[in-house]
Structures are given as C-alpha cells and as structure tokens.
Amino acid sequence: MDAGLQRRAAERLARFPGFLRVNGFGTAGGDAVQALRAAERTGVLDQDVLRWSLKALLCRRGDEWQRFDELFDA
C-alpha cells in the first residue's frame, strides 16, 4: 500500500472511536489503538472485514450495534 494512503487511513482510523463517542457510543480512549491494530491484522483496504472487526471491537450495546454501519459509512 502507498505510504501516503496508509498514513491517511491510519489517521482516520485513529479518530474513528472519538467520532463514535461524539455520537453517543461508550468507546474508551484506548480504543483508537485497538482500532489501528485491528486494521493492521485485517487489512485496511478490505472494507467489509474492517467494518465487522471494528463493529465487534467498538460496540458495547445493542443500540450501538444497530447504528454502527451508518456511522462507519459516514
């Protein structure tokens, strides 16, 4: 993967848990690190695998699970 693309993807992923918190999710501060690790293991460019990995990692309640896809797509 291009280094610039990889850096931009990592920056967006690092901000994603904060974006979820602003939208009422109960994610914790350390979740950004976990999100980046999940992306490394699953492959940042495999959107479906990344979506399901982050959903499992960052959703703590049923209502968060239901709203996650809309926020991930945003």
C-alpha distances in whole Angstrom, upper triangle without the diagonal:
4,6,9,7,6,10,11,11,12,15,16,16,18,20,21,23,25,25,27,29,30,31,33,31,32,29,29,27,26,24,21,20,21,18,15,16,17,13,12,14,14,10,9,9,12,15,18,17,16,19,21,20,20,24,25,24,25,28,32,34,35,35,31,30,32,30,26,25,26,25,22,22,23
4,6,5,6,9,10,11,12,14,16,16,18,20,21,24,26,25,27,30,30,31,34,32,33,30,30,28,27,25,22,21,22,20,17,18,19,15,14,17,17,13,12,11,15,17,20,20,18,21,24,23,23,26,28,26,27,30,33,36,37,36,33,32,33,31,28,27,27,26,23,22,23
4,5,5,6,9,10,10,12,14,15,16,19,20,23,24,24,26,28,29,30,33,31,32,28,28,26,24,23,20,19,21,19,15,17,18,15,14,17,17,14,13,13,17,18,22,21,19,22,24,23,22,26,27,26,26,30,33,35,36,36,32,32,34,32,28,27,28,26,23,23,24
4,5,5,6,9,10,11,12,14,15,17,19,22,22,22,25,27,27,28,31,30,31,28,28,25,24,23,20,19,21,19,16,18,19,16,16,19,19,16,13,14,17,18,22,22,19,22,25,23,22,26,28,26,26,29,32,35,36,35,31,31,33,30,27,26,26,24,21,21,21
4,5,5,6,9,10,11,12,14,16,16,20,21,20,23,25,26,26,29,27,29,26,26,24,23,22,18,18,20,17,14,17,17,13,14,17,16,13,10,10,14,14,18,18,16,18,21,20,19,23,25,23,24,26,30,32,33,32,29,28,29,27,24,23,23,21,18,18,18
4,6,5,6,9,10,10,12,14,15,18,20,20,22,24,25,26,28,26,27,24,24,22,21,19,16,15,17,14,11,13,14,11,10,14,14,10,8,9,13,14,17,17,14,17,20,18,17,21,23,21,21,25,28,30,31,31,27,27,29,27,23,22,23,21,18,19,19
4,5,5,6,9,10,10,13,14,17,18,18,21,23,23,25,27,25,26,23,23,20,19,18,14,14,16,14,11,14,15,12,12,16,16,14,11,13,16,16,20,19,16,19,21,20,18,22,24,22,22,25,28,31,32,31,28,27,29,27,24,23,24,21,19,19,19
4,5,5,6,9,10,11,12,16,16,16,18,21,21,22,25,23,25,22,22,20,20,18,14,15,17,14,12,15,16,13,14,17,17,14,11,12,15,15,19,19,16,17,20,19,17,21,23,21,21,24,27,29,30,29,26,26,27,24,21,21,21,18,16,16,16
4,5,5,6,9,10,11,14,15,15,17,19,20,21,23,21,23,20,20,19,18,16,13,13,14,11,9,12,13,9,11,14,13,11,7,9,12,12,15,15,12,14,17,16,14,17,19,18,18,21,24,26,27,26,23,23,24,22,18,18,19,16,13,14,14
4,5,5,6,9,10,12,14,14,16,18,19,21,23,21,21,18,18,16,15,13,10,10,12,9,7,10,11,8,9,13,13,11,8,11,14,14,17,16,12,14,17,15,14,17,19,17,16,20,23,25,27,26,23,23,25,23,19,19,20,17,15,16,16
4,5,5,6,9,11,12,12,15,17,17,19,21,20,21,17,17,15,15,14,10,11,13,11,9,13,14,12,13,16,17,15,12,14,17,16,19,19,15,16,19,17,15,18,20,18,17,20,23,26,27,26,23,23,25,22,19,19,20,17,15,16,15
4,5,5,6,10,10,10,12,15,15,16,19,17,19,16,17,15,15,13,10,12,13,10,10,13,14,11,14,17,16,14,11,13,15,13,16,17,13,13,17,16,13,16,18,16,15,18,21,23,24,23,20,20,22,19,16,16,16,13,11,12,12
4,5,5,8,10,10,11,14,15,16,18,16,17,14,14,13,12,10,7,9,10,7,6,10,10,8,11,13,13,12,9,12,14,12,15,14,10,11,14,12,10,13,15,13,12,15,18,21,22,21,18,18,20,18,14,15,16,13,10,13,13
4,6,7,8,10,11,13,14,16,17,15,16,12,12,10,10,8,5,7,9,7,7,10,11,10,12,15,15,15,12,15,17,16,18,17,13,14,17,15,12,15,16,14,13,16,18,21,23,22,19,20,22,19,16,17,18,15,13,16,15
4,6,5,6,9,10,11,13,15,14,15,12,12,10,11,10,7,10,12,10,10,14,14,13,16,18,18,18,15,17,19,17,19,19,15,15,18,16,13,15,17,15,13,16,18,20,22,21,17,19,20,18,15,16,16,13,12,14,13
4,5,5,6,9,10,11,13,11,13,10,11,11,12,9,7,11,11,8,10,13,13,12,15,17,16,16,13,16,17,14,16,16,12,12,14,13,10,11,14,12,10,12,15,17,19,18,14,15,17,14,11,13,13,9,8,11,10
4,5,5,6,9,10,11,8,9,6,8,8,9,6,6,9,10,8,10,13,13,13,16,18,17,18,16,18,19,17,18,17,14,13,15,13,9,11,13,10,7,10,12,15,17,16,12,14,16,14,11,13,14,11,10,14,13
4,5,5,6,9,10,9,10,8,9,8,10,9,8,12,13,11,13,16,16,16,19,21,21,21,18,21,22,19,21,21,17,16,18,17,13,14,16,14,11,13,15,17,19,17,14,16,18,15,13,16,15,12,12,15,14
4,5,5,6,9,9,11,10,12,11,14,12,11,14,15,13,15,18,17,17,20,22,21,21,18,20,21,18,19,20,16,15,17,17,13,14,16,15,11,13,15,17,18,16,13,15,16,13,11,13,12,8,10,12,10
4,5,5,7,5,8,7,10,11,13,11,11,14,14,12,15,17,16,17,20,21,20,21,18,20,21,18,18,19,16,13,15,15,11,11,14,12,9,9,12,13,14,12,9,11,13,10,8,11,11,7,9,12,11
4,5,5,5,6,6,8,9,12,11,11,15,15,14,17,19,18,19,22,24,23,24,21,24,24,21,22,22,19,17,18,18,14,14,16,14,10,11,12,13,15,13,11,14,15,12,12,15,14,11,13,16,14
4,6,7,9,10,12,12,15,14,14,18,18,17,19,22,21,21,25,26,26,26,23,25,25,22,23,24,21,19,21,20,17,16,19,17,13,14,15,16,17,15,12,16,16,13,13,15,14,11,13,16,13
4,6,9,10,13,15,17,15,15,19,19,17,20,22,21,22,25,26,25,26,23,24,24,21,22,23,20,17,19,19,16,15,17,16,13,12,14,13,15,12,10,13,13,10,10,13,11,8,12,14,12
4,7,9,12,14,17,15,16,20,19,18,21,23,22,23,26,27,26,27,25,27,26,23,23,24,21,18,19,20,16,15,17,16,12,11,11,11,13,10,8,12,13,10,11,14,13,11,14,16,15
4,6,9,12,14,12,13,17,16,15,18,20,19,20,23,24,23,24,22,24,24,21,21,21,18,16,16,16,13,11,13,12,8,7,8,9,11,9,6,10,11,9,9,13,13,11,13,16,15
4,7,10,12,10,13,16,15,15,18,19,18,20,23,24,23,25,23,26,25,23,23,22,19,18,18,17,14,13,13,12,8,8,7,8,12,11,9,12,14,13,12,16,17,14,15,19,18
4,7,8,7,9,12,11,11,14,16,15,17,20,20,20,22,20,23,23,21,21,20,17,16,16,14,11,11,12,9,6,7,8,10,14,13,10,12,15,14,12,15,16,14,14,18,17
4,6,5,8,10,10,11,14,15,15,17,20,20,21,23,21,24,24,23,23,22,19,18,18,16,13,14,14,11,9,11,11,14,17,17,14,16,19,17,16,19,20,17,17,21,20
4,5,7,8,10,11,13,14,15,17,19,20,21,22,21,24,25,23,24,23,19,19,20,18,15,16,16,13,11,14,14,17,20,20,17,19,22,20,18,21,21,18,18,21,21
4,5,6,7,9,10,11,13,15,16,17,19,20,19,22,23,22,23,21,18,18,19,16,13,15,15,11,11,14,14,18,21,21,18,19,22,21,18,21,22,19,18,22,22
4,5,5,6,9,10,10,12,14,15,16,17,16,20,20,19,19,17,14,15,15,12,10,12,12,8,7,11,12,15,18,18,15,16,19,18,15,17,19,16,15,19,19
4,5,5,6,9,10,11,12,14,15,16,14,18,18,17,19,17,14,14,16,13,10,13,14,10,10,13,15,18,21,21,17,18,21,19,16,18,19,16,14,18,17
4,5,5,6,9,10,11,13,14,15,14,18,19,18,20,17,14,16,17,13,12,15,15,11,11,15,17,20,23,23,20,20,23,22,18,20,22,19,17,20,20
4,5,5,6,9,10,11,12,14,13,17,17,17,17,15,12,14,14,10,9,12,11,8,9,13,14,18,20,21,18,18,21,20,17,18,21,18,16,19,20
4,5,5,6,9,10,10,12,10,14,14,13,14,12,9,10,11,8,6,10,10,8,8,12,14,18,19,20,16,16,19,18,14,15,17,15,12,16,17
4,5,5,6,9,10,10,9,13,14,14,15,13,10,12,14,11,9,13,14,11,12,16,18,21,23,23,20,19,22,21,17,18,20,17,15,17,18
4,5,5,6,9,10,10,14,14,15,16,13,11,13,14,10,10,14,13,11,13,16,18,22,24,25,21,20,23,23,19,20,22,20,17,20,21
4,5,5,6,8,9,12,12,12,13,10,7,10,10,7,7,11,10,9,11,14,17,20,21,22,19,17,20,20,16,17,20,18,15,17,19
4,5,5,5,5,9,9,10,11,9,6,9,11,8,8,12,13,11,13,16,19,22,23,23,20,19,21,20,17,16,19,17,14,16,18
4,6,6,7,10,11,12,14,11,9,13,14,11,12,15,16,14,16,19,22,25,26,27,23,22,25,24,20,20,23,21,17,19,21
4,6,8,11,11,13,13,10,9,13,13,10,12,15,14,13,16,19,21,24,25,27,23,22,24,24,20,20,23,22,18,21,23
4,7,9,7,9,10,6,6,10,10,8,10,13,13,13,15,18,21,23,24,25,22,20,22,22,18,18,21,20,16,18,20
4,6,6,8,10,8,7,11,12,10,12,15,16,15,17,20,23,26,26,27,23,22,24,23,19,18,21,20,16,17,19
4,6,7,10,9,6,10,12,11,11,14,16,15,16,19,22,25,25,25,22,21,22,21,18,16,18,17,13,14,16
4,6,9,9,8,11,13,13,13,16,18,18,19,21,25,27,27,27,23,22,23,22,18,17,18,18,14,14,16
4,6,6,6,9,10,11,12,14,16,16,18,20,23,25,25,25,22,20,21,21,17,15,18,17,13,14,17
4,6,5,6,9,10,10,12,14,15,16,17,21,22,22,22,19,17,18,17,14,12,14,14,10,10,13
4,5,5,6,9,10,10,12,14,15,16,20,21,20,20,18,15,16,16,13,11,14,14,11,11,15
4,5,5,6,9,10,11,12,14,15,19,20,20,21,18,16,17,18,14,13,16,16,12,14,17
4,6,5,6,8,10,10,12,14,17,19,19,20,17,15,17,16,12,11,14,14,10,12,15
4,6,5,6,9,10,10,11,15,16,16,16,14,11,13,12,9,8,11,11,7,9,12
4,6,5,6,9,10,10,14,15,15,16,13,10,12,13,10,9,13,13,10,12,15
4,5,5,6,9,10,13,15,16,17,14,12,15,15,12,12,15,14,12,14,17
4,5,5,6,8,11,14,15,15,12,11,13,13,9,10,13,12,9,12,14
4,5,5,6,9,11,11,12,9,7,10,10,7,8,11,11,9,12,14
4,6,6,8,11,11,13,10,8,12,13,10,12,15,14,13,16,18
4,6,8,11,13,15,11,10,14,14,11,13,16,15,13,17,18
4,6,9,11,12,9,9,12,12,9,12,14,12,11,15,16
4,6,8,9,5,6,9,9,8,11,13,12,12,15,16
4,7,9,7,8,11,12,11,14,16,15,15,19,20
4,6,5,6,9,10,11,14,16,15,16,19,20
4,5,5,6,9,10,13,14,15,16,18,20
4,5,5,6,9,11,12,13,14,17,17
4,5,5,6,9,10,10,11,14,15
4,6,5,8,10,10,11,14,15
4,6,7,9,10,11,13,14
4,6,6,7,9,11,11
4,6,5,6,9,10
4,5,5,6,9
4,6,5,6
4,5,5
4,5
4
